């Protein structure tokens, strides 16, 4: 199975439970952009290291057309439209989008975009792999 999207997602999932560490890039602690960086690096795509820079890569995707492997960007600070967080779509089931990310409280975990907090913070999604 040489599907790059599958490899990106399985790489991201291999970090599940890794604690959150701001600026961290290893299994002993990582942040959201490091998770995106490492997951895409596994298929030969070198992403920028910071989520605000990652948000400029690939093409914007209509939220209703999100699919596994797309990267989601969020504004989690007071500045409502500034990218401060990123995650990778792991599955879409009847329009409910599940994504993996490095949560400050739980470490690398999966959440649903329909969750009130994430839905409110969601800015846009981008497709890196066609």
Buried (B, 14 or more C-beta within 10 A) or exposed (E): EEEBBEBBBBBBBBBEEBBBBEEBBEEEBBBBBBBBBBBBEBBEBEBBBBBBEBBEBBEEBEBEEBBBBBBBBBBBEEEEEBBBBBBBBBBBEEEEBBBBBBBBEEBBBBBEBEEEEBEEBBBBBBBBBE
